[in-house]
């Protein structure tokens, strides 16, 4: 059990092959990346470097980034350091503090907003002064934009923003990022679902099951819209490859699932009980407003992204679980 839990919760070393690397066949580019040491960013950075692209990472912790990502990464702590570097072809903006962590006091909410707006504001200032603007900006957002919604409502990119802190956070971030677009620069905003992968949200969701107390969260009727981390990096590469990809896209797997069915599927897959529910009242008393991340839901459609020509390697929940190596 100890070894199994350890394997589930740690971040596994990223091993790459040319066949698995979606950035391999792209024309070499100079990519400026923020949030490059995070759960998604570390994979994308490693893949870009392995595919022989030049990567410049903007981070507050340069030495930590070099230790984590290796000596081939170019690291800066201020955007004015870009003046001595070659022109940037693509910007990928992933920066921001983890949503799930400390309770959402007003102070914590401000930190979560500022961690996204500060770096994006720096990018906007640099963008306005940049003599050779990047051809593409890929901006991360989240399906939290839609707020907590009824499972019968299918949400598309045209759906209005919802209520609550997550909706407010995503809306503010997306509005700021709109300033990173002009006639010569495509802005592609991806609204990500819950991201599965070795590390990230899935181990947190699966951990109670390994102790035999897993089950649905809340009433279980809320819809979980998710995406595997490998499909996130593939979608980013797809945007870099296809000039017709422009605007906002929901980045979620084709198969959405109710929380109750997800708990049942996860329990069967890892051969653990799944009949211990966690009532919404208990989660709310422990987490406050942050409980919405777990007991809220959105039934989000990725039809627009699929219509553009993108296909998912992990379209179903079982595919996502298998690709995350959570096995008995």
DOLUMLO-834084 format. One line per field, with one value per residue (C-alpha): residue in three letters; x negated, y, z negated. Coordinates in nm, 4 decimals. Layout:
BEGIN
type: Ala;...;
x: X;...;
y: Y;...;
z: Z;...;
END
This chain:
BEGIN
type: Unk;Unk;Unk;Unk;Unk;Unk;Unk;Unk;Unk;Unk;Unk;Unk;Unk;Unk;Unk;Unk;Unk;Unk;Unk;Unk;Unk;Unk;Unk;Unk;Unk;Unk;Unk;Unk;Unk;Unk;Unk;Unk;Unk;Unk;Unk;Unk;Unk;Unk;Unk;Unk;Unk;Unk;Unk;Unk;Unk;Unk;Unk;Unk;Unk;Unk;Unk;Unk;Unk;Unk;Unk;Unk;Unk;Unk;Unk;Unk;Unk;Unk;Unk;Unk;Unk;Unk;Unk;Unk;Unk;Unk;Unk;Unk;Unk;Unk;Unk;Unk;Unk;Unk;Unk;Unk;Unk;Unk;Unk;Unk;Unk;Unk;Unk;Unk;Unk;Unk;Unk;Unk;Unk;Unk;Unk;Unk;Unk;Unk;Unk;Unk;Unk;Unk;Unk;Unk;Unk;Unk;Unk;Unk;Unk;Unk;Unk;Unk;Unk;Unk;Unk;Unk;Unk;Unk;Unk;Unk;Unk;Unk;Unk;Unk;Unk;Unk;Unk;Unk;Unk;Unk;Unk;Unk;Unk;Unk;Unk;Unk;Unk;Unk;Unk;Unk;Unk;Unk;Unk;Unk;Unk;Unk;Unk;Unk;Unk;Unk;Unk;Unk;Unk;Unk;Unk;Unk;Unk;Unk;Unk;Unk;Unk;Unk;Unk;Unk;Unk;Unk;Unk;Unk;Unk;Unk;Unk;Unk;Unk;Unk;Unk;Unk;Unk;Unk;Unk;Unk;Unk;Unk;Unk;Unk;Unk;Unk;Unk;Unk;Unk;Unk;Unk;Unk;Unk;Unk;Unk;Unk;Unk;Unk;Unk;Unk;Unk;Unk;Unk;Unk;Unk;Unk;Unk;Unk;Unk;Unk;Unk;Unk;Unk;Unk;Unk;Unk;Unk;Unk;Unk;Unk;Unk;Unk;Unk;Unk;Unk;Unk;Unk;Unk;Unk;Unk;Unk;Unk;Unk;Unk;Unk;Unk;Unk;Unk;Unk;Unk;Unk;Unk;Unk;Unk;Unk;Unk;Unk;Unk;Unk;Unk;Unk;Unk;Unk;Unk;Unk;Unk;Unk;Unk;Unk;Unk;Unk;Unk;Unk;Unk;Unk;Unk;Unk;Unk;Unk;Unk;Unk;Unk;Unk;Unk;Unk;Unk;Unk;Unk;Unk;Unk;Unk;Unk;Unk;Unk;Unk;Unk;Unk;Unk;Unk;Unk;Unk;Unk;Unk;Unk;Unk;Unk;Unk;Unk;Unk;Unk;Unk;Unk;Unk;Unk;Unk;Unk;Unk;Unk;Unk;Unk;Unk;Unk;Unk;Unk;Unk;Unk;Unk;Unk;Unk;Unk;Unk;Unk;Unk;Unk;Unk;Unk;Unk;Unk;
x: 0.0000;-0.2742;-0.4542;-0.1256;-0.0308;-0.3795;-0.3609;-0.0207;-0.0983;-0.4467;-0.5263;-0.6736;-0.9876;-0.8972;-1.0252;-0.9842;-1.0107;-0.9953;-0.6738;-0.5035;-0.6218;-0.3595;-0.6113;-0.8552;-0.7437;-0.6987;-0.9328;-1.1826;-1.0477;-1.1452;-0.8810;-0.8422;-0.6697;-0.5341;-0.4366;-0.6938;-0.7662;-0.4032;-0.2100;-0.1275;-0.4161;-0.6906;-0.5662;-0.5332;-0.8762;-1.0404;-0.8687;-0.9647;-1.3278;-1.3328;-1.1963;-1.4847;-1.2810;-1.4344;-1.2511;-1.2776;-1.1122;-0.9903;-0.9939;-1.0513;-1.2758;-1.5428;-1.7727;-1.4865;-1.3756;-1.7226;-1.7524;-1.4137;-1.4345;-1.8035;-2.0787;-1.9330;-1.6541;-1.6958;-1.5588;-1.4751;-1.3138;-1.2180;-1.0791;-1.3281;-1.5890;-1.4272;-1.5860;-1.9102;-1.7337;-1.6109;-1.2534;-0.9829;-0.7576;-0.5083;-0.4056;-0.2468;-0.1007;-0.0318;-0.1428;0.0710;0.0858;0.2589;0.6329;0.6690;0.4706;0.5323;0.8959;1.0293;1.0082;1.0158;0.6391;0.5952;0.8350;0.6292;0.3124;0.4699;0.5835;0.2556;0.0462;0.2253;0.2725;-0.0805;-0.2571;0.0063;-0.0260;-0.4023;-0.3417;-0.1019;-0.3583;-0.6269;-0.3866;-0.3049;-0.6740;-0.7866;-0.9126;-0.8576;-0.5452;-0.4962;-0.2824;-0.0855;0.0134;0.1601;0.3456;0.4565;0.7908;1.0350;1.3914;1.4421;1.5288;1.8815;1.9301;2.1316;2.3952;2.6709;2.5580;2.8353;2.6915;2.4269;2.1738;2.0031;1.7598;2.0618;2.2105;2.2095;1.9768;2.1152;2.1187;1.8638;1.4945;1.3669;1.5826;1.4607;1.0965;1.1157;1.3044;1.0546;0.7606;0.9099;0.9974;0.6407;0.5030;0.7157;0.4588;0.2052;0.3745;0.3584;0.3804;0.0494;0.0830;0.3290;0.4617;0.5798;0.7410;0.7916;1.0432;0.9116;1.1171;0.9884;0.6478;0.5644;0.2077;-0.0677;-0.0363;0.2239;0.5846;0.6419;0.4248;0.6129;0.9423;0.8179;0.6412;0.9497;1.0239;0.6878;0.7812;1.1146;1.3289;1.3792;1.7148;1.9129;1.8681;2.1855;2.4982;2.2935;2.5138;2.2638;2.0785;1.7016;1.5437;1.1808;0.8808;0.5568;0.2330;0.0956;0.3944;0.3336;-0.0195;0.1107;0.3728;0.1064;-0.1070;0.2024;0.2568;-0.1068;-0.0698;0.2680;0.3075;0.6870;0.7053;0.7991;1.0084;1.1438;1.1738;1.2959;1.0201;1.2061;1.2261;1.5302;1.6648;1.7967;1.9227;2.1299;1.9363;2.1227;2.0330;1.6748;1.6434;1.7865;1.5570;1.2484;1.3288;1.3782;1.0637;0.8350;1.0343;1.1251;1.4602;1.6524;1.9618;1.8541;2.0100;1.8699;2.1696;2.1541;2.2146;1.9009;1.6839;1.8222;1.7540;1.3916;1.3157;1.5640;1.6205;1.3356;1.5672;1.7284;1.4230;1.5273;1.9068;1.9764;1.9777;2.0006;2.1090;1.8655;1.8460;1.5242;1.7142;1.5599;1.2045;1.2848;1.4495;1.1211;0.9514;0.8155;0.8637;0.8110;0.5742;0.7607;1.1308;1.2859;1.2401;1.0996;0.8458;0.7513;0.7111;0.4987;0.2713;0.2192;0.0798;0.3043;0.3231;0.3264;
y: 0.0000;0.2482;0.2015;0.2239;0.5529;0.6892;0.6079;0.7740;1.1019;1.1885;1.3630;1.0933;1.1749;1.2931;1.0473;1.1414;0.9727;1.1367;0.9482;1.0838;1.4428;1.6620;1.9441;1.7262;1.8041;2.1792;2.4308;2.5303;2.8220;3.0473;3.0033;3.2338;3.0388;3.1329;2.8743;2.6380;2.4546;2.3666;2.0465;2.1310;2.3680;2.1233;1.8677;2.1255;2.2732;1.9301;1.8394;2.1673;2.1256;1.7617;1.8739;2.1266;2.4435;2.7380;2.7959;3.1044;3.0637;3.3675;3.2821;3.4368;3.1441;3.1047;2.8694;2.6401;2.6274;2.5346;2.2635;2.1193;2.1536;2.1224;2.3431;2.3782;2.6074;2.9852;3.1500;3.5150;3.6827;4.0105;4.0681;4.3491;4.0726;3.9692;4.2662;4.0730;3.7559;3.6580;3.7408;3.5340;3.3303;3.2049;3.2946;3.0331;3.1886;2.9343;3.1332;3.1352;2.9991;2.6641;2.7057;2.4222;2.4925;2.7458;2.8428;3.1197;3.4080;3.7494;3.7658;3.4288;3.5286;3.8418;3.6324;3.3964;3.6890;3.8786;3.5718;3.5641;3.9332;4.0450;3.8231;3.8848;4.2617;4.2288;4.0404;4.3106;4.5858;4.3902;4.3145;4.6821;4.7738;4.4662;4.5630;4.2074;4.0735;3.6973;3.5195;3.3345;3.3701;3.0648;3.1696;2.9242;2.9615;2.7156;2.5945;2.7577;3.0537;2.9089;2.8831;2.6024;2.4941;2.2352;1.9138;1.9326;2.2554;2.1877;2.4693;2.5978;2.8820;3.1064;3.0390;3.3327;3.3501;3.2143;3.3240;3.2774;3.3325;3.0898;3.2560;3.5984;3.4870;3.3359;3.6321;3.8858;3.6792;3.6326;4.0013;4.1041;3.8492;3.9994;4.2814;4.0281;4.0122;4.2301;4.1935;4.0055;3.7934;3.5104;3.4706;3.1190;3.0809;2.7289;2.6776;2.3641;2.1075;1.9163;1.7964;1.4282;1.3006;1.1735;1.4452;1.7227;1.6854;1.3126;1.1833;1.4148;1.2744;0.9136;0.9183;0.8478;0.5394;0.3864;0.4163;0.2472;0.5577;0.6791;0.7782;1.0507;1.4143;1.6041;1.4613;1.3091;1.4616;1.7336;1.6779;1.6363;1.7801;1.6747;1.6451;1.4483;1.6456;1.4808;1.6078;1.9566;1.9620;1.8125;2.0888;2.3544;2.2011;2.1843;2.5592;2.6247;2.4187;2.5412;2.9096;2.8739;2.7999;3.1350;3.2542;3.0600;2.6813;2.4475;2.1939;1.8998;1.5330;1.4310;1.2096;1.4028;1.2059;1.2588;1.2682;0.9602;0.7613;0.8866;0.7629;0.4254;0.3995;0.4979;0.2535;-0.0365;0.0505;0.0549;-0.2183;-0.0097;0.0678;0.3649;0.3821;0.6380;0.9712;1.3036;1.5329;1.8870;2.0247;1.8504;1.9767;2.3284;2.3305;2.2241;2.4249;2.7100;2.8528;2.6398;2.3370;2.4473;2.3062;1.9585;1.9679;2.2084;2.0982;2.2003;1.9944;2.1419;2.0614;2.0543;2.0251;2.3485;2.2237;1.8858;2.0563;2.2424;1.9057;1.8186;1.4638;1.3435;1.0585;1.0068;1.0658;0.8562;0.8456;0.4929;0.6171;0.8952;0.6613;0.4166;0.6953;0.8128;0.4795;0.4511;0.0731;-0.1936;
z: 0.0000;-0.0898;0.2414;0.4302;0.2663;0.3203;0.6893;0.7140;0.5460;0.6639;0.9904;1.2111;1.4105;1.7593;2.0180;2.3821;2.7158;3.0563;3.1329;2.8197;2.8620;3.0348;3.0880;3.2791;3.6351;3.5916;3.7527;3.4805;3.2801;2.9929;2.7232;2.4236;2.1478;1.8060;1.5466;1.6937;1.3677;1.2950;1.3586;1.7210;1.7926;1.6938;1.9491;2.2275;2.1516;2.1558;2.4815;2.6501;2.5491;2.6610;2.9998;3.0299;2.9882;2.8028;2.4758;2.2581;1.9220;1.7299;1.3598;1.0190;0.9272;1.1990;1.0072;0.9107;1.2753;1.3988;1.1365;1.2325;1.6103;1.6854;1.8275;2.1788;2.0626;2.0915;1.7770;1.7086;1.4093;1.5831;1.9314;1.9991;2.0214;2.3496;2.5278;2.5790;2.7004;3.0479;3.1505;2.9833;3.2142;2.9563;2.5999;2.3711;2.0562;1.7803;1.4756;1.1634;0.8082;0.7497;0.7030;0.4516;0.1376;-0.1345;-0.2077;0.0130;-0.2305;-0.0645;-0.1076;0.0670;0.3452;0.4050;0.4262;0.6787;0.8940;0.8644;0.9521;1.2876;1.3553;1.2595;1.5104;1.7796;1.7261;1.7719;2.0958;2.2173;2.1461;2.3321;2.6175;2.6723;2.6993;2.8918;3.2414;3.3725;3.2063;3.1627;3.4193;3.1517;2.7869;2.6122;2.2998;2.0313;1.8598;1.7017;1.7325;1.3945;1.6231;1.6429;1.2669;1.1084;1.3608;1.3868;1.5520;1.8129;1.9548;2.2202;2.2123;2.5247;2.5818;2.6434;2.2986;2.0588;1.7619;1.4367;1.0758;0.7986;0.7467;1.0127;1.2775;1.1677;1.1700;1.5196;1.6635;1.5282;1.6582;2.0041;2.0358;1.9548;2.2035;2.4828;2.4926;2.6241;2.9630;3.2723;3.6510;3.6626;3.3470;3.2963;2.9429;2.8587;2.5159;2.3856;2.1050;1.9366;1.7526;1.4511;1.5699;1.5205;1.5167;1.2904;1.0296;1.0571;0.9424;0.9981;0.7096;0.4726;0.5965;0.5813;0.2450;0.0275;0.2392;0.1496;-0.2176;-0.1476;-0.2049;0.1511;0.2926;0.4609;0.3604;0.2808;0.4407;0.7235;0.9955;1.0881;1.4161;1.4231;1.7392;1.7543;1.9881;1.9763;1.9497;2.2636;2.4635;2.3241;2.4668;2.7935;2.8197;2.7635;3.0405;3.2612;3.2130;3.3034;3.6216;3.7483;3.8296;3.8527;3.4795;3.3265;3.0327;2.7343;2.7097;2.4378;2.3764;2.2231;2.3214;2.5302;2.2490;1.9515;1.6524;1.3396;1.0151;0.8941;1.2068;1.1889;0.8292;0.9288;1.2347;1.0366;0.7558;0.9974;1.1902;0.8871;0.7070;0.4038;0.2368;0.3719;0.1510;-0.1123;-0.0061;-0.1150;-0.1774;-0.0458;-0.3964;-0.5269;-0.2390;-0.2755;-0.6500;-0.5833;-0.2692;-0.2578;0.0898;0.2281;0.1893;0.5177;0.6974;0.5790;0.5457;0.8301;1.1904;1.5539;1.8542;2.1055;2.4760;2.6810;3.0113;3.1444;3.0902;3.2449;3.5441;3.6029;3.6644;3.3206;3.1917;2.8353;2.7535;2.4242;2.5009;2.2206;1.8446;1.8640;2.1214;1.8839;1.5882;1.7865;1.9094;1.5509;1.4296;1.1244;1.1072;0.8392;
END
